[in-house]
Amino acid sequence: MSRPARGRYGARMGRYPEIEPYDQGMLDVGDGNRLYWETSGNPHGRPAVVLHGGPGSGAGAGLRRYFDPAAYRIVLFHQRGAGRSRPSAADPATDMSANTAPHLMADLERLRAHLGIERWLVWGVSFGSALGLRYAQTHPGVVSELVLTGVATGSPAEVDLLTRGLGRIFPEAFERFLAELPEDERDGSLAAAYNRLLESPDPEVRARAAQAWTDWETAIIPAPPGSVERFRDPEFRYGFARTVTHYWGNDHFFGDGGEQGVVLRDAHLLADVPGTLVQGSLDFGNLLGTVWRLHHAWPGSELVIVDDAGHDAGAVGDDALVAATDRYARRRP
């Protein structure tokens, strides 16, 4: 266990320059789902897979830039229902029962086999960090390292904080958030209640619920302008809100681990996996101390706290993430 680092992280490096994929495709993973995937960097380099957030955000091209393209074979893919994968969660006819954490982890294994990769570094952001942690816990031997930022573990306590607990900090936004729900739906799981609206046969109900959900997310998680801009697209807004509430309303489909969640409960299973956690000190997920507790329960982890940063750890966080992937590139497989 390392001592948490704070503030700036080494010399200013920034992310690597933009690159384009050298290969891409659509992978049939069953249940009528086809996943968009791409590879960039060095075809013979150290394999690394990127798990995007949301769930439902899709993988932006900028995520390639956290890796040295001369050292890594960088794999990006869009999770079920997201981005260029099909069918899209933005289509109300898409069956969401075939979109769960076990499905996503099985998809990872199919993609790994399809690309002929034995082991890979797993890089995850936000929901992608929770998915990466659980994947490493349930698929021993295939994850060489973990690099995670905007860390989440998918616990019920985190979901409750982000949907109800932060109402004390953002009372005006929370009042608007609750107002969209029927009065008899305001005392239970707010994510599940919103998901019921988002599955309504009435397109106007769905549209209002998607707008209200993303307005709340924007209020509690200050994000870069590009991230907010995407919520102006009604199609993205609906698919995103539908996917997030589907997961959050079902304990991320991770199983019952109590309020602390299964990822923290099973942190000991990560003992043989080195990892780096990069977290903004002002990320509201830190209110629960989950990342600190995860770090202390995971002997092979390094925790980097970025001062005065939120869910997006900014330029200093970028430096820490690049430093981690650079260091792991030199590590023996």
KOLGU-389458 format. One record per residue: residue number from 1; residue in three letters; y, z, x negated of N, C-alpha, C in turn. Coordinates in steps of 0.05 Angstrom, whole numbers, m for minus. Atoms other than C-alpha are relative to their C-alpha. Layout:
BEGIN
{node NUM,"ALA",{Y,Z,X},{Y,Z,X},{Y,Z,X}}
...
This chain:
BEGIN
{node 1,"MET",{m24,0,m17},{0,0,0},{25,0,m18}}
{node 2,"SER",{m24,1,17},{67,m19,m29},{23,15,14}}
{node 3,"ARG",{m24,m13,m11},{133,16,m20},{18,m22,13}}
{node 4,"PRO",{m16,21,m13},{177,m22,30},{25,m7,m17}}
{node 5,"ALA",{m24,10,13},{230,m65,m3},{22,m4,21}}
{node 6,"ARG",{m22,2,m19},{299,m69,28},{22,m19,m12}}
{node 7,"GLY",{m23,15,8},{361,m113,26},{m8,m27,m11}}
{node 8,"ARG",{6,27,12},{361,m176,m17},{m27,1,m14}}
{node 9,"TYR",{27,1,11},{294,m198,m43},{0,m19,m23}}
{node 10,"GLY",{1,17,24},{298,m224,m114},{23,m19,0}}
{node 11,"ALA",{m21,19,3},{339,m284,m133},{2,m18,25}}
{node 12,"ARG",{m4,18,m23},{369,m330,m79},{m15,m26,m5}}
{node 13,"MET",{16,24,4},{319,m386,m70},{4,m20,23}}
{node 14,"GLY",{0,17,m23},{323,m413,1},{m26,m14,4}}
{node 15,"ARG",{25,15,m6},{270,m456,33},{m1,m26,m16}}
{node 16,"TYR",{4,25,13},{241,m518,2},{12,m23,16}}
{node 17,"PRO",{m12,23,m15},{270,m587,19},{m18,m10,22}}
{node 18,"GLU",{15,11,m23},{249,m623,82},{m20,m20,m11}}
{node 19,"ILE",{21,20,6},{185,m663,78},{m12,m11,26}}
{node 20,"GLU",{13,12,m23},{146,m708,125},{m30,3,m2}}
{node 21,"PRO",{29,m2,1},{72,m703,144},{m12,m25,m13}}
{node 22,"TYR",{15,23,11},{22,m747,107},{m23,m7,19}}
{node 23,"ASP",{22,5,m19},{m29,m742,164},{6,16,25}}
{node 24,"GLN",{m4,m14,m25},{m29,m722,237},{m20,m11,20}}
{node 25,"GLY",{19,9,m20},{m72,m728,299},{0,18,24}}
{node 26,"MET",{4,m16,m24},{m94,m701,366},{m30,9,0}}
{node 27,"LEU",{27,m10,1},{m156,m656,366},{m9,10,27}}
{node 28,"ASP",{12,m8,m26},{m200,m649,428},{m13,27,m5}}
{node 29,"VAL",{12,m27,3},{m215,m574,434},{m14,9,25}}
{node 30,"GLY",{14,m7,m24},{m247,m575,502},{18,9,22}}
{node 31,"ASP",{m15,m9,m23},{m225,m553,571},{22,m20,8}}
{node 32,"GLY",{m21,20,m5},{m185,m618,575},{24,2,m18}}
{node 33,"ASN",{m22,m4,18},{m140,m596,518},{m2,m16,m25}}
{node 34,"ARG",{m2,14,26},{m118,m638,459},{24,11,m15}}
{node 35,"LEU",{m20,m13,16},{m79,m605,403},{13,m19,m20}}
{node 36,"TYR",{m14,15,21},{m26,m639,361},{m1,16,m26}}
{node 37,"TRP",{0,m13,26},{m35,m624,287},{11,m19,m21}}
{node 38,"GLU",{m10,16,21},{m4,m648,223},{m5,14,m27}}
{node 39,"THR",{2,m11,26},{m12,m638,148},{21,m12,m18}}
{node 40,"SER",{m21,10,19},{41,m643,94},{m4,15,m26}}
{node 41,"GLY",{3,m12,27},{50,m625,21},{m21,m14,m16}}
{node 42,"ASN",{20,10,18},{m6,m633,m28},{m28,m1,13}}
{node 43,"PRO",{26,1,m13},{m72,m659,2},{m21,16,m14}}
{node 44,"HIS",{20,m15,16},{m109,m622,m53},{10,29,m6}}
{node 45,"GLY",{m12,m27,5},{m66,m559,m50},{m14,22,14}}
{node 46,"ARG",{11,m24,m13},{m80,m489,m26},{5,m2,30}}
{node 47,"PRO",{m4,4,m28},{m91,m493,50},{16,24,12}}
{node 48,"ALA",{m15,m20,m14},{m41,m456,94},{5,m10,29}}
{node 49,"VAL",{m4,8,m27},{m36,m457,170},{23,16,12}}
{node 50,"VAL",{m24,m12,m12},{28,m441,209},{m5,6,30}}
{node 51,"LEU",{3,m8,m29},{25,m403,276},{28,5,11}}
{node 52,"HIS",{m27,m2,m11},{88,m413,316},{1,23,21}}
{node 53,"GLY",{m5,m22,m18},{118,m362,363},{0,m8,30}}
{node 54,"GLY",{m2,3,m29},{132,m356,437},{m14,23,15}}
{node 55,"PRO",{16,25,2},{77,m362,458},{13,m23,16}}
{node 56,"GLY",{m10,23,m15},{96,m432,478},{23,m14,m14}}
{node 57,"SER",{m24,12,13},{152,m449,428},{m5,m27,m12}}
{node 58,"GLY",{5,24,15},{118,m504,390},{8,4,m29}}
{node 59,"ALA",{m4,m3,29},{120,m514,314},{21,m19,m9}}
{node 60,"GLY",{m22,17,10},{186,m540,287},{m5,m9,m29}}
{node 61,"ALA",{4,12,27},{189,m584,225},{10,19,m22}}
{node 62,"GLY",{m10,m18,21},{229,m530,188},{m20,20,m10}}
{node 63,"LEU",{20,m19,9},{168,m486,184},{m15,m10,m25}}
{node 64,"ARG",{13,11,25},{139,m533,130},{14,10,m25}}
{node 65,"ARG",{m17,m5,23},{196,m511,85},{m4,27,m13}}
{node 66,"TYR",{6,m26,12},{168,m441,72},{m21,m2,m22}}
{node 67,"PHE",{22,4,19},{116,m472,25},{8,m20,m21}}
{node 68,"ASP",{m3,19,22},{119,m506,m43},{m18,m24,7}}
{node 69,"PRO",{17,23,m7},{96,m577,m24},{m18,m10,m22}}
{node 70,"ALA",{18,8,22},{66,m587,m93},{m24,18,m2}}
{node 71,"ALA",{21,m20,3},{23,m525,m86},{m17,3,25}}
{node 72,"TYR",{14,m5,m25},{3,m524,m12},{m7,m25,16}}
{node 73,"ARG",{8,19,m22},{m34,m566,39},{8,15,26}}
{node 74,"ILE",{m12,m15,m22},{9,m545,98},{m9,m11,27}}
{node 75,"VAL",{10,9,m26},{m22,m548,167},{18,13,22}}
{node 76,"LEU",{m15,m9,m24},{23,m544,229},{m15,m10,24}}
{node 77,"PHE",{10,10,m26},{m3,m549,300},{14,14,23}}
{node 78,"HIS",{m12,m11,m24},{22,m537,370},{m22,12,17}}
{node 79,"GLN",{20,m14,m15},{m17,m485,408},{m3,m12,28}}
{node 80,"ARG",{5,11,m26},{m47,m501,476},{24,2,18}}
{node 81,"GLY",{m22,1,m20},{5,m521,527},{28,m3,m12}}
{node 82,"ALA",{m26,0,13},{61,m523,475},{6,m26,m14}}
{node 83,"GLY",{m8,23,16},{101,m578,442},{m13,m26,7}}
{node 84,"ARG",{12,26,m4},{63,m643,433},{m29,2,8}}
{node 85,"SER",{27,m3,m9},{m4,m614,453},{m2,m5,30}}
{node 86,"ARG",{3,8,m28},{m32,m636,520},{m25,13,12}}
{node 87,"PRO",{m22,2,m18},{m34,m618,576},{22,21,m5}}
{node 88,"SER",{m23,m18,5},{34,m584,575},{2,22,21}}
{node 89,"ALA",{m4,m22,m19},{47,m516,606},{24,m5,17}}
{node 90,"ALA",{m23,7,m16},{111,m548,632},{m8,m16,25}}
{node 91,"ASP",{10,13,m24},{68,m585,682},{m13,21,18}}
{node 92,"PRO",{10,m21,m17},{55,m538,741},{m30,m3,6}}
{node 93,"ALA",{28,5,m6},{m13,m571,750},{m19,9,m22}}
{node 94,"THR",{17,m8,22},{m38,m548,682},{m13,27,5}}
{node 95,"ASP",{16,m24,m4},{m93,m496,687},{4,20,m23}}
{node 96,"MET",{m5,m19,21},{m70,m435,648},{m23,19,m6}}
{node 97,"SER",{23,m18,5},{m137,m399,654},{m14,m8,m26}}
{node 98,"ALA",{12,9,25},{m159,m441,594},{19,3,m24}}
{node 99,"ASN",{m19,m5,22},{m101,m416,552},{2,31,m4}}
{node 100,"THR",{1,m28,6},{m117,m347,524},{m2,4,m31}}
{node 101,"ALA",{2,m5,29},{m119,m314,455},{m28,m8,m10}}
{node 102,"PRO",{26,10,10},{m195,m326,448},{m1,m30,m1}}
{node 103,"HIS",{m1,29,2},{m182,m399,464},{15,m9,m25}}
{node 104,"LEU",{m16,9,22},{m127,m404,412},{m14,5,m27}}
{node 105,"MET",{14,m5,25},{m170,m371,358},{m24,m19,m3}}
{node 106,"ALA",{21,20,2},{m228,m417,375},{11,m27,m8}}
{node 107,"ASP",{m13,25,8},{m179,m475,368},{6,0,m30}}
{node 108,"LEU",{m5,m2,29},{m160,m450,299},{m26,m7,m16}}
{node 109,"GLU",{25,5,14},{m233,m452,279},{m9,m29,2}}
{node 110,"ARG",{6,29,m3},{m243,m522,307},{18,m16,m19}}
{node 111,"LEU",{m19,15,18},{m181,m546,269},{m8,4,m29}}
{node 112,"ARG",{8,m6,28},{m204,m512,205},{m24,m17,m7}}
{node 113,"ALA",{24,16,5},{m272,m546,211},{7,m30,m1}}
{node 114,"HIS",{m8,28,m1},{m240,m613,229},{13,m9,m26}}
{node 115,"LEU",{m14,7,25},{m197,m611,166},{m16,6,m25}}
{node 116,"GLY",{18,m6,23},{m255,m588,122},{11,22,m18}}
{node 117,"ILE",{m12,m23,14},{m220,m523,102},{m18,24,1}}
{node 118,"GLU",{17,m24,0},{m261,m463,80},{15,25,6}}
{node 119,"ARG",{m17,m23,m5},{m206,m411,77},{29,m9,m2}}
{node 120,"TRP",{m28,7,1},{m132,m413,89},{19,24,2}}
{node 121,"LEU",{m21,m20,m4},{m68,m372,84},{10,m4,28}}
{node 122,"VAL",{m10,1,m28},{m43,m355,154},{29,10,m1}}
{node 123,"TRP",{m28,m6,m2},{33,m356,164},{7,1,29}}
{node 124,"GLY",{m6,m2,m29},{58,m330,231},{27,12,5}}
{node 125,"VAL",{m26,m11,m8},{124,m315,266},{m2,10,28}}
{node 126,"SER",{m2,m12,m27},{134,m269,326},{m28,0,13}}
{node 127,"PHE",{27,1,m11},{75,m283,373},{m21,m10,m19}}
{node 128,"GLY",{19,11,20},{44,m323,317},{m10,21,m19}}
{node 129,"SER",{9,m22,18},{42,m260,275},{m22,17,13}}
{node 130,"ALA",{21,m15,m15},{3,m223,329},{m26,m15,1}}
{node 131,"LEU",{24,16,m1},{m45,m281,336},{m13,m2,m27}}
{node 132,"GLY",{11,1,26},{m53,m286,261},{m14,26,m8}}
{node 133,"LEU",{13,m26,6},{m68,m212,254},{m27,3,14}}
{node 134,"ARG",{26,m3,m15},{m121,m214,309},{m20,m20,m10}}
{node 135,"TYR",{18,20,11},{m151,m278,281},{m12,10,m26}}
{node 136,"ALA",{11,m11,25},{m158,m245,212},{m19,23,5}}
{node 137,"GLN",{18,m22,m6},{m190,m184,244},{m27,m9,12}}
{node 138,"THR",{25,9,m14},{m241,m223,285},{m14,m23,m14}}
{node 139,"HIS",{13,22,15},{m256,m279,235},{0,6,m30}}
{node 140,"PRO",{0,m8,28},{m270,m244,169},{m9,m22,m19}}
{node 141,"GLY",{8,19,21},{m274,m287,107},{14,m26,1}}
{node 142,"VAL",{m13,26,m1},{m233,m346,131},{30,1,m6}}
{node 143,"VAL",{m28,m4,5},{m163,m316,120},{4,10,m29}}
{node 144,"SER",{m3,m9,28},{m143,m312,46},{24,19,m3}}
{node 145,"GLU",{m24,m17,0},{m73,m281,58},{14,m3,27}}
{node 146,"LEU",{m17,1,m23},{m25,m266,114},{30,3,m8}}
{node 147,"VAL",{m29,m2,3},{51,m279,113},{12,0,27}}
{node 148,"LEU",{m8,m3,m28},{84,m254,176},{30,9,1}}
{node 149,"THR",{m28,m7,m3},{156,m248,201},{6,3,30}}
{node 150,"GLY",{m6,m7,m28},{189,m223,265},{m25,12,12}}
{node 151,"VAL",{27,m9,m5},{125,m183,268},{m4,12,28}}
{node 152,"ALA",{9,m11,m26},{92,m168,335},{m30,5,m2}}
{node 153,"THR",{29,m5,m1},{23,m140,350},{m12,m4,27}}
{node 154,"GLY",{10,5,m27},{18,m156,424},{m8,24,16}}
{node 155,"SER",{9,m24,m14},{11,m84,446},{14,3,27}}
{node 156,"PRO",{m14,m6,m26},{27,m61,518},{26,14,m4}}
{node 157,"ALA",{m25,m14,5},{80,m15,489},{22,m19,m8}}
{node 158,"GLU",{m20,19,7},{116,m74,458},{10,m16,24}}
{node 159,"VAL",{m8,15,m24},{115,m114,522},{17,17,19}}
{node 160,"ASP",{m16,m18,m18},{140,m54,562},{28,3,m11}}
{node 161,"LEU",{m26,m3,12},{197,m45,512},{17,m24,5}}
{node 162,"LEU",{m16,25,m1},{218,m118,514},{6,m8,29}}
{node 163,"THR",{m5,7,m28},{214,m124,590},{15,21,16}}
{node 164,"ARG",{m12,m21,m16},{237,m56,614},{16,20,m18}}
{node 165,"GLY",{m13,m20,17},{255,m8,557},{27,m7,m9}}
{node 166,"LEU",{m26,9,10},{312,m50,531},{21,m1,22}}
{node 167,"GLY",{m19,m1,m22},{344,m46,600},{21,21,m4}}
{node 168,"ARG",{m19,m21,5},{378,18,577},{21,m9,m20}}
{node 169,"ILE",{m19,10,20},{411,m20,520},{16,m23,11}}
{node 170,"PHE",{m13,23,m12},{428,m82,560},{0,3,31}}
{node 171,"PRO",{2,m6,m29},{440,m54,631},{9,m23,18}}
{node 172,"GLU",{m10,22,m17},{481,m112,658},{m20,m23,1}}
{node 173,"ALA",{20,22,1},{431,m165,635},{m26,9,14}}
{node 174,"PHE",{25,m10,m13},{373,m121,659},{3,m1,31}}
{node 175,"GLU",{m4,0,m29},{404,m115,729},{m4,m29,11}}
{node 176,"ARG",{4,28,m8},{406,m191,733},{m29,m8,m1}}
{node 177,"PHE",{28,6,5},{335,m196,706},{m17,11,24}}
{node 178,"LEU",{15,m12,m22},{308,m148,760},{7,m13,27}}
{node 179,"ALA",{m9,10,m26},{349,m180,816},{m15,m25,8}}
{node 180,"GLU",{14,24,m7},{308,m244,813},{m28,6,13}}
{node 181,"LEU",{26,m8,m11},{245,m205,832},{2,12,27}}
{node 182,"PRO",{1,m15,m25},{226,m182,902},{0,30,m6}}
{node 183,"GLU",{m3,m28,5},{241,m108,909},{m26,14,m5}}
{node 184,"ASP",{26,m13,3},{168,m89,915},{m15,m9,m25}}
{node 185,"GLU",{12,9,25},{153,m124,848},{14,12,m25}}
{node 186,"ARG",{m17,m9,23},{203,m85,805},{m10,25,m14}}
{node 187,"ASP",{10,m25,12},{161,m24,789},{m24,m3,m18}}
{node 188,"GLY",{24,4,16},{99,m53,757},{6,m17,m25}}
{node 189,"SER",{m4,18,23},{90,m104,701},{20,m22,7}}
{node 190,"LEU",{m21,20,m5},{153,m146,700},{m9,m27,m9}}
{node 191,"ALA",{9,26,9},{120,m200,660},{m19,m13,20}}
{node 192,"ALA",{19,10,m20},{63,m206,711},{15,m9,25}}
{node 193,"ALA",{m16,7,m24},{114,m206,768},{14,m27,m4}}
{node 194,"TYR",{m13,25,5},{153,m262,736},{m20,m23,m1}}
{node 195,"ASN",{20,21,2},{90,m301,722},{m8,m9,28}}
{node 196,"ARG",{6,7,m28},{74,m299,797},{21,m19,11}}
{node 197,"LEU",{m21,19,m9},{141,m331,811},{m2,m27,m14}}
{node 198,"LEU",{2,25,15},{130,m383,757},{m24,m16,8}}
{node 199,"GLU",{23,15,m10},{64,m402,789},{3,m7,30}}
{node 200,"SER",{m6,6,m28},{97,m410,858},{m3,m30,5}}
{node 201,"PRO",{1,28,m7},{84,m475,894},{28,m12,5}}
{node 202,"ASP",{m28,9,m5},{160,m478,907},{14,m5,m26}}
{node 203,"PRO",{m13,7,26},{195,m515,850},{26,15,m4}}
{node 204,"GLU",{m26,m14,3},{261,m480,865},{m5,29,m9}}
{node 205,"VAL",{7,m28,8},{228,m411,858},{m7,0,m30}}
{node 206,"ARG",{8,2,28},{197,m433,792},{24,m4,m18}}
{node 207,"ALA",{m24,6,17},{263,m460,765},{18,24,m3}}
{node 208,"ARG",{m17,m24,1},{302,m397,783},{m13,21,m18}}
{node 209,"ALA",{14,m21,16},{249,m352,751},{1,m8,m29}}
{node 210,"ALA",{m1,8,28},{247,m393,687},{28,5,m12}}
{node 211,"GLN",{m27,m4,10},{323,m390,681},{5,30,m4}}
{node 212,"ALA",{m4,m28,2},{324,m315,694},{m15,12,m24}}
{node 213,"TRP",{16,m10,23},{269,m302,643},{13,m7,m26}}
{node 214,"THR",{m11,8,26},{301,m342,587},{28,12,m3}}
{node 215,"ASP",{m26,m14,2},{369,m311,603},{m4,28,m12}}
{node 216,"TRP",{7,m27,10},{337,m242,591},{m8,m2,m30}}
{node 217,"GLU",{8,2,28},{304,m265,526},{24,m5,m18}}
{node 218,"THR",{m24,6,16},{371,m293,501},{17,25,m3}}
{node 219,"ALA",{m17,m24,1},{405,m227,518},{m11,21,m20}}
{node 220,"ILE",{11,m22,16},{356,m182,480},{m8,m9,m28}}
{node 221,"ILE",{8,10,27},{337,m227,421},{20,m21,m9}}
{node 222,"PRO",{m19,20,10},{398,m259,390},{m14,m19,m19}}
{node 223,"ALA",{15,21,15},{374,m324,361},{19,m21,m11}}
{node 224,"PRO",{m17,22,10},{401,m383,320},{7,m19,23}}
{node 225,"PRO",{m9,18,m21},{440,m434,362},{m21,m20,9}}
{node 226,"GLY",{21,19,m7},{382,m484,360},{m20,11,19}}
{node 227,"SER",{19,m13,m17},{336,m434,392},{10,3,28}}
{node 228,"VAL",{m12,m3,m26},{384,m421,449},{2,m27,14}}
{node 229,"GLU",{m4,27,m11},{397,m495,458},{m25,m10,14}}
{node 230,"ARG",{25,10,m13},{324,m509,475},{m3,10,28}}
{node 231,"PHE",{3,m11,m27},{329,m464,536},{17,m16,20}}
{node 232,"ARG",{m15,16,m19},{378,m514,566},{m16,m23,11}}
{node 233,"ASP",{18,21,m9},{321,m563,574},{m18,12,22}}
{node 234,"PRO",{15,m13,m22},{290,m546,643},{m30,m2,m5}}
{node 235,"GLU",{28,3,4},{222,m573,622},{m10,20,m21}}
{node 236,"PHE",{8,m20,21},{218,m531,558},{3,28,12}}
{node 237,"ARG",{m5,m27,m11},{248,m471,594},{m23,9,18}}
{node 238,"TYR",{22,m7,m18},{194,m472,648},{m26,5,m15}}
{node 239,"GLY",{26,m3,14},{135,m483,601},{0,24,m18}}
{node 240,"PHE",{m2,m24,17},{159,m429,553},{m2,25,17}}
{node 241,"ALA",{1,m24,m16},{172,m377,607},{m28,4,13}}
{node 242,"ARG",{27,m2,m12},{106,m393,641},{m21,10,m20}}
{node 243,"THR",{19,m8,21},{67,m385,576},{4,29,m9}}
{node 244,"VAL",{m6,m28,9},{102,m321,553},{m10,20,21}}
{node 245,"THR",{8,m20,m21},{92,m286,620},{m29,0,5}}
{node 246,"HIS",{29,2,m2},{20,m310,624},{m13,19,m20}}
{node 247,"TYR",{11,m17,21},{5,m275,558},{9,29,3}}
{node 248,"TRP",{m10,m27,m2},{50,m215,566},{m10,15,24}}
{node 249,"GLY",{10,m12,m24},{25,m202,636},{m30,6,m1}}
{node 250,"ASN",{29,m4,3},{m47,m200,610},{m7,13,m27}}
{node 251,"ASP",{5,m14,25},{m41,m156,548},{m7,m20,m23}}
{node 252,"HIS",{5,21,20},{m41,m220,506},{m29,m9,m2}}
{node 253,"PHE",{29,7,0},{m115,m228,523},{m14,10,m25}}
{node 254,"PHE",{12,m12,24},{m130,m184,463},{m22,21,7}}
{node 255,"GLY",{18,m21,m8},{m171,m133,502},{14,27,1}}
{node 256,"ASP",{m12,m27,m4},{m159,m59,516},{0,16,m25}}
{node 257,"GLY",{m3,m17,24},{m132,m20,457},{18,23,6}}
{node 258,"GLY",{m19,m21,m7},{m90,30,496},{28,m10,m6}}
{node 259,"GLU",{m28,7,4},{m14,31,489},{6,m11,m28}}
{node 260,"GLN",{m5,10,27},{m18,20,414},{m10,m28,m4}}
{node 261,"GLY",{11,27,2},{m59,m44,424},{m22,m2,m20}}
{node 262,"VAL",{24,4,16},{m120,m71,390},{6,m6,m29}}
{node 263,"VAL",{m7,8,28},{m85,m100,328},{5,25,m17}}
{node 264,"LEU",{m5,m24,16},{m59,m32,305},{m25,17,m2}}
{node 265,"ARG",{25,m15,0},{m124,2,325},{m19,m10,m21}}
{node 266,"ASP",{20,12,19},{m164,m47,282},{13,m8,m26}}
{node 267,"ALA",{m14,7,25},{m115,m50,223},{m18,3,m24}}
{node 268,"HIS",{18,m4,23},{m170,m24,177},{m17,m24,m6}}
{node 269,"LEU",{16,25,4},{m206,m91,186},{14,m19,m18}}
{node 270,"LEU",{m16,18,18},{m151,m123,144},{m1,9,m29}}
{node 271,"ALA",{0,m13,26},{m168,m81,83},{m3,m20,m23}}
{node 272,"ASP",{5,20,22},{m191,m142,42},{19,m24,1}}
{node 273,"VAL",{m18,23,m3},{m134,m188,63},{28,8,m10}}
{node 274,"PRO",{m27,m6,8},{m69,m185,23},{20,m11,20}}
{node 275,"GLY",{m19,10,m19},{m7,m193,66},{28,9,m5}}
{node 276,"THR",{m29,m7,2},{69,m193,69},{12,m1,27}}
{node 277,"LEU",{m14,m3,m25},{109,m169,128},{30,m1,m5}}
{node 278,"VAL",{m29,3,4},{182,m191,131},{14,6,27}}
{node 279,"GLN",{m11,m10,m26},{222,m154,184},{29,7,m2}}
{node 280,"GLY",{m28,m8,m2},{295,m149,203},{3,29,9}}
{node 281,"SER",{m3,m29,m7},{319,m77,206},{11,3,28}}
{node 282,"LEU",{m11,m2,m27},{354,m92,273},{m16,m15,20}}
{node 283,"ASP",{19,12,m19},{295,m127,305},{m8,23,20}}
{node 284,"PHE",{5,m22,m19},{286,m87,370},{m29,8,1}}
{node 285,"GLY",{28,m9,2},{211,m87,360},{m4,24,m19}}
{node 286,"ASN",{2,m23,18},{225,m36,305},{5,26,14}}
{node 287,"LEU",{m5,m25,m15},{245,15,358},{m26,16,4}}
{node 288,"LEU",{26,m13,m4},{171,31,366},{m13,8,m27}}
{node 289,"GLY",{12,m6,26},{157,36,291},{m26,m14,m5}}
{node 290,"THR",{27,13,1},{98,m12,301},{m4,m12,m28}}
{node 291,"VAL",{4,14,26},{110,m52,237},{m4,20,m22}}
{node 292,"TRP",{3,m22,20},{118,11,195},{m29,11,2}}
{node 293,"ARG",{27,m11,m3},{53,39,224},{m21,m20,m8}}
{node 294,"LEU",{19,21,8},{17,m27,214},{m2,m1,m31}}
{node 295,"HIS",{m1,1,29},{39,m29,141},{m15,24,m12}}
{node 296,"HIS",{13,m24,11},{14,42,128},{m30,1,7}}
{node 297,"ALA",{29,1,m6},{m53,28,162},{m14,m23,m13}}
{node 298,"TRP",{11,24,13},{m63,m36,122},{6,2,m30}}
{node 299,"PRO",{m4,m6,29},{m73,m19,48},{10,m24,m16}}
{node 300,"GLY",{m7,24,16},{m64,m91,24},{26,m13,7}}
{node 301,"SER",{m24,12,m10},{3,m102,57},{25,8,m16}}
{node 302,"GLU",{m27,m5,11},{74,m107,30},{20,m3,23}}
{node 303,"LEU",{m20,1,m21},{132,m92,77},{28,m4,m12}}
{node 304,"VAL",{m28,6,9},{201,m123,65},{18,4,24}}
{node 305,"ILE",{m20,m5,m21},{256,m95,109},{26,m13,m8}}
{node 306,"VAL",{m25,15,5},{317,m141,113},{22,14,15}}
{node 307,"ASP",{m22,m15,m12},{380,m100,125},{18,m18,17}}
{node 308,"ASP",{m19,12,m17},{426,m119,182},{m9,m27,11}}
{node 309,"ALA",{12,25,m11},{379,m174,208},{m16,7,24}}
{node 310,"GLY",{15,m4,m24},{346,m182,275},{m28,m13,m1}}
{node 311,"HIS",{26,12,m2},{284,m218,299},{m3,m23,m19}}
{node 312,"ASP",{m2,20,21},{305,m276,256},{12,13,m25}}
{node 313,"ALA",{m9,m15,23},{310,m245,187},{20,m15,m18}}
{node 314,"GLY",{m21,14,13},{359,m299,164},{m6,m9,m28}}
{node 315,"ALA",{3,12,26},{371,m326,94},{m15,19,m19}}
{node 316,"VAL",{14,m19,18},{348,m262,59},{m30,1,7}}
{node 317,"GLY",{28,1,m9},{284,m263,101},{m13,m25,m10}}
{node 318,"ASP",{11,25,11},{274,m335,81},{m8,3,m29}}
{node 319,"ASP",{6,m4,28},{278,m315,8},{m26,16,m3}}
{node 320,"ALA",{24,m17,2},{225,m261,19},{m25,m15,8}}
{node 321,"LEU",{23,16,m9},{179,m309,56},{m8,m20,m21}}
{node 322,"VAL",{6,20,20},{184,m363,3},{m11,14,m25}}
{node 323,"ALA",{11,m15,23},{173,m311,m52},{m29,8,4}}
{node 324,"ALA",{27,m8,m6},{110,m289,m17},{m19,m24,m2}}
{node 325,"THR",{18,23,2},{81,m359,m9},{m2,m10,m29}}
{node 326,"ASP",{1,8,28},{100,m376,m81},{m20,18,m15}}
{node 327,"ARG",{18,m19,14},{64,m313,m105},{m29,m5,7}}
{node 328,"TYR",{28,4,m8},{2,m326,m64},{m11,m27,m10}}
{node 329,"ALA",{9,26,11},{0,m398,m89},{m12,4,m28}}
{node 330,"ARG",{11,m5,27},{m14,m369,m158},{m24,18,0}}
{node 331,"ARG",{22,m19,m2},{m67,m321,m133},{m27,m16,0}}
{node 332,"ARG",{26,13,0},{m140,m339,m146},{m11,m1,29}}
{node 333,"PRO",{11,2,m27},{m172,m365,m81},{m23,20,4}}
